[in-house]
Amino acid sequence: MAKRTQFTLSLAPEAVEHLDRIESKHHGLLRRTIREQLTHTPAVETRNRKPLEQPAPFEASWELRCGPGNRFRVFYEVDSASKTVRVLAIGVKDRNRLLIGGEEYP
């Protein structure tokens, strides 16, 4: 069996602040999902992971939907050359509103 390439994850300081604005009971779920979904195939489109058209929040190139009812959004960019994934923002989707760090984004 071929070994899958592992990507290194990093969170932007803003993403850490956004995570702090989300209820702490969801932190473990978000960290686990980010680790599971983005360490091996972060640039492969799936049902809950898709490339974004620009302009996107925080100039992210990808979005990961997760959590109960897919209410959380993780915005990130992938650098395939250096095998790194940088999480730029974490938000909460409430119907047609996206809240990132307590601010509403279109």
C-alpha positions as a printed Julia matrix, in Angstrom:
106×3 Matrix{Float64}:
   0.0    0.0    0.0
   1.38   3.38  -1.0
   2.05   5.86   1.76
  -0.05   9.01   1.51
   1.72  12.34   1.49
   1.19  14.2    4.73
   0.68  17.95   4.78
   1.77  20.18   7.65
  -1.04  22.21   9.22
  -0.73  25.73  10.58
  -3.32  28.15  11.89
  -3.08  31.85  11.2
  -3.26  33.99  14.38
  -6.63  35.29  13.16
  -7.96  31.72  12.86
  -7.0   31.07  16.5
  -8.96  34.18  17.5
 -11.94  33.0   15.43
 -11.82  29.62  17.16
 -11.85  31.36  20.54
 -15.15  33.04  19.55
 -16.8   29.62  18.99
 -18.22  27.71  21.95
 -15.47  25.61  23.53
 -17.56  22.43  23.35
 -16.97  22.47  19.55
 -13.19  23.01  19.66
 -12.31  19.31  19.83
 -14.58  18.49  16.91
 -13.11  21.31  14.81
  -9.5   20.38  15.58
 -10.14  16.69  14.88
 -11.97  17.41  11.61
  -9.27  19.81  10.41
  -6.58  17.24  11.18
  -8.48  14.35   9.53
  -9.6   16.25   6.43
  -6.61  18.43   5.66
  -3.47  16.4    6.43
  -3.58  14.03   3.43
  -5.71  15.34   0.55
  -6.54  19.0    1.25
  -6.76  19.97  -2.43
  -9.2   17.26  -3.48
 -12.8   18.37  -3.89
 -15.35  16.37  -1.88
 -18.9   16.83  -0.73
 -17.8   19.06   2.18
 -14.56  20.44   0.75
 -14.53  22.74  -2.26
 -12.37  25.3   -4.05
 -13.53  28.9   -3.74
 -13.93  31.58  -6.35
 -12.23  34.87  -5.56
 -12.89  37.14  -3.8
 -13.32  34.82  -0.82
 -13.1   35.54   2.93
  -9.46  36.09   3.93
  -8.43  35.31   0.34
  -8.78  31.6    1.06
  -8.68  29.21  -1.87
 -10.57  26.32  -0.2
 -13.5   25.84   2.17
 -14.22  22.9    4.48
 -17.73  22.46   5.87
 -18.06  20.48   9.1
 -19.88  20.04  12.39
 -23.53  19.46  13.19
 -25.55  20.42  10.13
 -22.31  21.57   8.45
 -22.61  24.81  10.41
 -18.86  25.47  10.65
 -16.68  26.76   7.81
 -12.91  26.44   7.71
 -11.21  28.62   5.1
  -7.7   27.59   4.08
  -5.0   27.65   1.42
  -2.81  24.81   0.2
   0.82  25.05  -0.85
   1.46  21.78  -2.7
   5.14  22.55  -3.27
   5.95  22.8    0.44
   3.18  20.38   1.52
   1.57  22.88   3.9
  -2.01  23.85   4.66
  -2.65  27.21   6.3
  -6.01  27.69   8.0
  -6.9   31.35   7.5
 -10.34  31.64   9.13
 -12.96  29.63  10.99
 -16.57  30.72  10.94
 -20.13  29.75  11.77
 -22.83  29.58   9.12
 -26.28  30.55  10.38
 -28.8   30.18   7.56
 -27.63  32.7    4.97
 -25.22  34.52   7.32
 -21.54  33.73   7.76
 -20.04  34.9   11.05
 -16.27  34.94  11.41
 -14.89  36.26  14.65
 -18.26  37.79  15.48
 -18.39  39.77  12.21
 -20.75  39.02   9.32
 -19.22  38.28   5.9
 -21.04  38.13   2.56
